[in-house]
Amino acid sequence: MKRNKVELDVDFIAGQQPLTTKEQKELSDHILAYKQKKNKVEIK
């Protein structure tokens, strides 16, 4: 039996306002650090 995938029409997650510049920078830095940590673990 095939399940239907429900797709939501969402512009923003967890809030009504878009992210501030500071929040965007913090999120970007966090993702970059995560990717670097992940790549470092895979190399070993």
N, C-alpha and C positions, 0 to 999 in steps of 0.2 A: 504494500500500500504506500503510495507516495504522499508525503506531507506537503501542504502548501506553505510557502514561505511568506510571512507577513512582513511587508515593508512599510515602515513608518515615514511619514512626511514631516521630518524634523529639521529645523534650521540650527538650533542651538541645543546643546546637551547640558543639563544641570543648571539652568538659569534662563532668564529672559533677555539679559543684555549680552552683547558680544564681549569677548575677552578684551581687557585693556592691553596696552602695549607691554606693560610690565609683566602681566600674566602670560602673554604670548612668549616673551623672552624666557621666563622661568620654565614654561612647558617645553620650549624648544631645547633649552639647556638640559633638562631632565631626560628628554628622549635621546639626545646626543650622548649623554653619559651612559645611558642604558645600552645603547648600541655599541659603544666602545667597550663597555664591560663584557657584553655578550661576545663580541669578536675576540677579546682577549682570552676568554674562557675556551672558545672553540679552537684557538691556535695551540693551546697546550696539549 
